[in-house]
Amino acid sequence: MSDMSNTNFDFIVIGGGSAGYAAARTAHSAGLSVAVVDGAEELGGLCILRGCMPSKTLIESADRYLAIRNAAEFGLKAQPLGVDVSAIRDRKRKLIAEFADYRQGQLEDGRFVLYRGHASFVSAHEIRVVPRDGSASFAVTGRSFCLTTGSVAQVPPIPGLADTGYWTSDDILDAEKLPQSFAVLGGGAIALEMAHYLEGIGRDVTLIQRSEQFLTGMNPACSEVIEKAYEKRGITCHLGTKIHRVSESHGRKHLEYRHGDHERSVTVDQVLVAMGRKPATQGLDLESAHVSVSHHKIVVRPTMQTTQPHIFAAGDVCSPLDVVHVAIQQGEIAARNAARFLKQEVVSEVMDYRLLMFGVFSHPQVAAVGASETELVAQNISFVTASYPFADHGKSMVMGETAGFVQMLANRQTGEILGATCVGPQATELIHEVVVAMHHRTTVQDFMTIPHYHPTLSEIWTYPAEECAEQLSPA
């Protein structure tokens, strides 16, 4: 461990998750003295402990149980004999412990001073650390900072919800036992993934979404595919709702809500609140550092600087999209720019969201990269678009996974691929082919010439590329 007696640093990272660790190691590599302050019960951050990794571990079990349930379609005799939730949880715990131990080792390997406590700003260059072990608080000063405190579950003010009690994804991910029926509130990635997991292992699920579609902001056709596929599995999907109240009787939860023009109600064993997350900025006392917040997010420039030029931010506290690969990239840019700032050089590196990716591990999966039709229209960019269904694609038909489609968007004048959406089998894997193409600013004309092995899921992208190419404006 580095010298704990030093309380003055070039770069102080508040939050030791994926963004924070990326910022800390990058700053250390740039020659800065670095401290990391993390007050969480466990080191590792949201993605490792309660987000990406544990949820996908559970979903893997659900995917395999679904395959058993559908075995007869493939001429196989198999019976779903039951689910051992505690065994699923234990497998998750073992894997996550390995990931968390590795991250803890990285944070404690001597490159940084690690303070296990909660930080709050006293001024723009000083924080007060309250140790987790109950010892006396102390001051630490820094020439620059990076705020990477992540996010917490967002809970709506629904009458009766707090009184009757509810679960969040944190509870699902570490439950030894699961009740039989759930009302899942929300329609974003967390809600769709948890609904898939719960139904996948045999639970009764009702999805209640405020918006008229799932995955608000994405192509509405994605929502239609998910809704149809989920309803076919037995998940009740109610979109465009307003929940009036939640009550409890005989240990069960009773929800009353409006769905379209109808008043509805459902009685379940548990309510799962999965309505997104909000930045974890409470307790930082950002006002003392004169750091501005808008709509709960820390305001940042493309350089990841806040309204205080020497204070940077990265990850869920400021990001337009709360995903780990973006958080890591933001943390790295923040650290490199902090090094430039301290050397009085031009803070030049900016975050580029051209290849912004989003993925949902539902069933079918959903993934997107780049600009959407709505965004291109708003930017007054002329484009062409085409889509192709998995139901007419050989490999997906062989797999029995025919729900969904792929869509590609290209610049009408140049043919450069500007964005893509995939809803269907292995969407979160398939999207990367287009990500690589967009990274190299590939045109749809060039994309058509790339060989694709047959039969594969990947070759489905060639069909919208060809159709887009046919629509391009003549030179």
Buried (B, 14 or more C-beta within 10 A) or exposed (E): EBEEEEBBBBBBBBBBBBBBBBBBBBBBBBEBBBBBBBBBEBBBBBBBBBBBBBBBBBBBBBBEBBBEBBBEEEEEEEEBEEBEBEEBBEBBBEBBBEBBEEBBEBBBEEBBBBBBBBBBBBEBBBBBBBBBEEEEEEEBBBBBBBBBBBBBBBBEEBEBBEEBEBBBBBBBBBBEEBBEBBBBBBBBBBBBBBBBBBBBBBBBBBBBBBBEBBBBEBBEBBBEBBBBBBEEBEBBBBBEBEBBBBBBEEEBBBBBBBBEEEEBEBBBBBBBBBBBBBBBBEEBBBEBBEBEBEEEBBBBBEBBBBBBBBBBBBBBBBBEEBBBBBBBBBBBBBBBBBBBBBEEEEBEBEBEBEBBBBBBBBBBBBBBBBBBBEBBEEEEBEBBBBBBBBEEBEBBEEBEBBBBBBBBBBBBEBBBBBBBBBBBBBBBBBBBBBBEBBEEEBBBBBBBEBEBEEBEBBBBBBBBBBBBBEBBEEE
